[in-house]
């Protein structure tokens, strides 16, 4: 899975769910602050579209494509903002 360091955070492209064997997958992100082992508990969906036939490979490819578009991350308390090109 692809990851990038942006504004002091590691953003990892992933899928929801991450486990194999699901009926369908959504593209997603996991975010963690550098020097921390704790990832943000909520997975950020890369695409808001809900396609109930998407494979894990297709969802991961979509998340990786969107990951390349992130330009900035802003974190205030419990609120995350992702900025895109």
N, C-alpha and C positions, 0 to 999 in steps of 0.2 A: 504494500500500500504506500502511496506517495504522501510525503509530508513536506511542509515548508515552514521556515521560521519567519514570522512577520511581527514586527513591533514587540518583540520580547515574548512571543507566544509560539508554540509549535502547533500547527494546524495539520491534522491528518485526514486525508480523504479516506472514507470508509463507506460501509453500507448499514442500513437499518432493516432487519437485524444484521449483526455481524456473523452470527453462526450459520453454518451450512444447513441446508435442508428446508428452508422456508419456502412457502408458496410463491412469494414475490419479494422484491427488495426495493428500497428507496435509496438514492444517493444521499450521503450525509458527511458531516465533518465532526471531528472531536478536537477540542481545543484544550491545551494545557499551558500554563505559564512555565517558562524556562526555569530549570533548577527545581521543578516540582514533579512529583510522581503522580499527582492527582489530575486526572482529566476532568474537564467540565462534565457534569453528570448528564446534561441534556445533549443530545446529538443534534447538530444543526443540519437541517435538510438543505441540500444543494439545489434541489429543484422542488417546487411546491406541487408539481403534478403527481397524481396518484395513479400509476399504471399497475394493475394487478397481474401483469404477466411478465414483468421485467426480471431478467436473470440477475444473479449476483455480479457477474462480469459486466453486464450492461450498466448496472447501477454504479459500480465502482469506476467505470470509464467516464460516466457523466460527472461524478464527484471530482475526479482528477482534472477534468476539463475546467470545471468551475473553480477549482483550487488555484489554477494558474491565473484566474481573473481577480483574485483578492489583492487589494492594494494597501489596506489599512485595517487594523483591529482597534476598537475602542472599548474599554471595559470600565463601567461605573457600578460599583457595588455588585449587584446580581444581574446587571443588564449588559449584554454583549451587542456590539454593532459591527457588522462586517461591511466594508466598503469595497466596491468592485470597480473595474475599469469601465 
